[in-house]
Amino acid sequence: MENPTIHSFVEALLAEKNLQGVDDDVKAQLIEDLAASLEDQINAALLDQLSDEDLEEFERIVDEESVDNITNYFYNKNINVTEVTAGVLARFRASYLSS
């Protein structure tokens, strides 16, 4: 499922990178690829915040719960989703712009 916030972030990142002469189809694919990579990194960072026991519990509820309940799971475990996500976004931005 496409996350419009991540998609917008990646579009802004590409604008900041100021890529020249990139075909629209190539740019669209680049946006999709970068957004998918970023979303994977955010998910991995959130999962890294869980203990082994919590991770097992999380895996059980993923198949049974809605997306909202899954997000609430992290908040109920006192994981600051906004802070973790912001950290990943900042690292991703710095890495992409420096390459």
C-alpha positions as CSV (number, residue, x, y, z in Angstrom):
1,M,0.0,0.0,0.0
2,E,1.4,3.3,-1.0
3,N,2.0,5.8,1.7
4,P,1.4,9.4,0.4
5,T,3.6,11.0,3.0
6,I,6.6,8.8,2.1
7,H,5.8,9.3,-1.6
8,S,5.8,13.1,-1.1
9,F,9.0,13.0,0.9
10,V,10.8,11.1,-1.9
11,E,9.5,13.5,-4.5
12,A,10.9,16.4,-2.5
13,L,14.2,14.5,-2.0
14,L,14.5,14.0,-5.8
15,A,13.8,17.7,-6.4
16,E,16.5,18.6,-3.9
17,K,18.9,16.2,-5.6
18,N,18.1,18.1,-8.8
19,L,18.5,15.2,-11.2
20,Q,18.9,16.5,-14.7
21,G,17.7,14.7,-17.9
22,V,15.8,11.9,-16.2
23,D,12.9,10.5,-18.3
24,D,9.5,10.8,-16.6
25,D,9.1,7.0,-16.6
26,V,12.5,6.5,-15.0
27,K,11.7,9.2,-12.4
28,A,8.4,7.6,-11.6
29,Q,10.1,4.2,-11.1
30,L,12.8,5.8,-9.0
31,I,10.2,7.4,-6.8
32,E,8.5,4.0,-6.3
33,D,11.8,2.2,-5.6
34,L,13.0,4.8,-3.1
35,A,9.6,4.9,-1.4
36,A,9.6,1.2,-1.0
37,S,13.1,1.2,0.3
38,L,12.3,3.9,2.8
39,E,9.2,2.2,4.0
40,D,11.2,-1.0,4.5
41,Q,13.8,0.9,6.6
42,I,11.1,2.5,8.7
43,N,9.4,-0.8,9.4
44,A,12.8,-2.4,10.3
45,A,13.6,0.4,12.6
46,L,10.2,0.1,14.4
47,L,10.6,-3.7,14.7
48,D,14.1,-3.2,16.1
49,Q,12.5,-1.3,19.0
50,L,10.6,-4.5,20.1
51,S,12.0,-7.1,22.5
52,D,12.1,-10.7,21.3
53,E,8.9,-11.4,23.3
54,D,7.1,-8.3,21.9
55,L,8.2,-9.3,18.4
56,E,6.6,-12.7,18.7
57,E,3.4,-11.1,20.0
58,F,3.5,-8.6,17.2
59,E,3.9,-11.3,14.5
60,R,0.8,-13.0,15.9
61,I,-1.4,-9.9,15.8
62,V,-0.2,-8.8,12.3
63,D,-2.4,-11.4,10.7
64,E,-5.4,-10.6,12.9
65,E,-5.5,-6.9,13.3
66,S,-6.1,-3.7,11.2
67,V,-3.4,-1.3,10.3
68,D,-4.6,1.1,13.0
69,N,-4.4,-1.5,15.7
70,I,-0.9,-2.4,14.5
71,T,0.2,1.2,14.8
72,N,-1.3,1.4,18.2
73,Y,0.6,-1.6,19.2
74,F,3.9,0.4,19.0
75,Y,2.4,3.3,20.9
76,N,1.1,0.8,23.6
77,K,4.7,-0.5,23.9
78,N,5.8,3.2,24.5
79,I,7.7,3.3,21.2
80,N,7.7,6.8,19.8
81,V,6.8,6.0,16.2
82,T,7.1,9.6,15.1
83,E,10.6,9.9,16.6
84,V,11.8,6.6,15.1
85,T,10.3,7.5,11.7
86,A,11.9,11.0,11.8
87,G,15.3,9.5,12.5
88,V,15.0,7.1,9.5
89,L,13.8,9.9,7.3
90,A,16.8,12.1,8.3
91,R,19.3,9.3,7.8
92,F,17.8,8.3,4.4
93,R,17.8,12.0,3.3
94,A,21.5,12.5,4.3
95,S,22.6,9.2,2.7
96,Y,20.7,9.9,-0.6
97,L,21.8,13.5,-1.0
98,S,25.5,12.6,-0.2
99,S,25.6,9.9,-2.9
